[in-house]
């Protein structure tokens, strides 16, 4: 059964490789004149206003909060995981190394 499924997937893969890919068309040259420096500076000013508005949004606060929650969750999780991988006499040292790295990453 496994051999038949493997052969089917192999045949499907070969079939998909044999299909021709659509050719990409070159972008058409625009007939409009190039943008003036005033238009460019206006667009840059609008972009600067949008960036300033995004920095003041509550989204940044939520991202920082969720990153802090993940960092607090990671410490005990990694400490228990790596502590379980070593011998019994080295468990505490490995857990302390995990918490030390968590503190270092928090400072960074």
N, C-alpha and C positions, 0 to 999 in steps of 0.2 A: 504494500500500500504506500509506504513512504517513498519507494522508488518511483511509483507511478505519479505521485504528487510532485516529486522533484523533476521528473521528465516534463510534466505539464508546465511547471513554472519556467523551466529552461526553454521550452518551445515558445511560450508567451514572450519571454525576454528576447529571443531571436527575432520573433515577428515584429516586436516593437522597434528593434534596432534596424530592421529592414525598411521601416516606413520612411518616406522622404520627409525631411523637415521643410517647412515653408521658408522661402527665401525672404530675407529682410530687405525692405525697400529703403533706399537712401532718402534722407529727409529732403524735401523740396526746398530750394532756395527761396527765401521770402523776398517779395518784391518791395516790401516796405523799406524805408530808409532806416539806417541805424539809429538807435536811441540817442537822444541828446544828453548832455551831461546834467541838465536840469531834471530830466525825467529820472535819470539814474539816482541823483541825489534825493529826489522826492521819494523814490522807492526805498532807499536806504533809511531815510528818516522814518517812514512808516514801519519798516522792519525793526528799527530801534525802539519805537513805541510799543510794538507787540512784544518784544523781548522784555522790556521793562514791566509790562502788564503781567507777563507769565511769571516773572520772578516774584511778584507780589501775590500770586495766587496761593490758595491753600493747598494746592497739589504738592508743592515742595515740602510743606510741613508734614503732609501725610507720608510722603516718600521717606523722609527722615525718621518718622515714627515707626514705620514698618521695617526700615533697615535696622533700627535699634532693637525691635522685637525679634527679628531674625538673629541678630547678634547674640541676644540673651538666650535664645533657644539653642543656638549652635554650641555654646560652651558646654553645658551639661551633656548634650547629645554626643559631641565628639569626645568628651572626656570618658563617657561610659563606653563608647565604641572602641576607642584606642586602648582604654584600660582593660577591655576584655580580650584584646589581641596579644597582650604580653603576659609573662608569668606573674604569679600571685605577688611575689616580692617586689615587682616593678610597677604594680598598678597605680599606687599613689603618686609615684614620680611622673608617670605618663599623664595622669589626670592634672597634675600641677603644671606640666608643660602645656597642656591644652588650654588651661585657664590663663597662663602667662601669654600665650599667643593671642588669645581672645582680647586680653587687655592691651597688648601692643597694637592689634588691628583697630581697636576702639580709639586709641590715641591717634593713629595714623588717619 
